[in-house]
C-alpha cells in the first residue's frame, strides 16, 4: 500500500476537469495507491525519474519516492498539455 500526496496545484487542475473524467482519474489514483504500476510508463528527457499513468485523454504524472512508499502527483492534465 502506497501513500498518495496530492499538492494543491494538482488538485486545482483536477477540479477544472468534468465530473466523468474526474471519476476515472480518481479510480486510476486508487490503483496507484494499491501498487498497480503495470501499464505506467517512465518519462524521458527533462522529466526523467517521473512516471505517467493514462486516464482516458488525461495523464497523471507522478513521482515514486523510493523505499518510503510515497507517490507524489505532479500534474493532472489533458494529454495535449501535460508535457
N, C-alpha and C positions, 0 to 999 in steps of 0.2 A: 504494500500500500504506500503510495507516494503522497506527499503533501503538496497541494497546489497553491501557489501565491499568484494573485491577480492584481497587478498595480492599477492605480486609478486611471491612467490613460487607456489601458486595455479595457477596463470596464466602461469607460466613456465611449470608446469605439463600439463596443458590444451593444450599448443602449441605443445606438443610432440605426441598428440593423432591424429589419422587420421581424415580427414575432415567430413565424415558422422557421426562419433561418436561425434565430436565437435559440430555439429549442434544439435544433440539430447541433449547433455549436456546444450547447450545454451537455448534450449526450456525448459528444466527442471528448469534452473535457473530463467527463466521468470515466471514459476509457483510459485516459491518461492517468487518472488517479488510481485506477486498478492495475496499471503497469502494462497495458497493451500498446506496444510500440511497433507492432508487426508491419504496418503499412506506412510508417513515417519515414521521411527522407532527411538525411543530413544535408544542410545547406553548404554551399561552397563560396569561395571568394571572400569578400569582406564580412560575410555572415557565417564564416566557418565556426563550428562548435555549437551552432543552433540547429534546431530541427523543425520540420514542417509537418503538420497534420492537416489533411484535407477534410473540409466540411462543406460539401456541395461546391458552390462557387466561391467559398470563403476559405481562408487559410489561417491556421493557428500557428504562430511562430513561438517556440518555447526553448528554454534552456534547461538542460538536465544538470543538476549540480552534484555530481559525483556520488560519494557514499552517503551523503546526508539524506538522500531520497527526497529532495525538494525539486519541484518543477516550477519555474517562473515563466508565466506567459508574458511574452514580449509585445506581441501585436496580434490583433484580430482584425482582418480587413479583407475586402474583395480581392480576388486573385490578380486583378489588373493593378491594384495599388499597393500590394503588400511588400514588394521587394523594392 
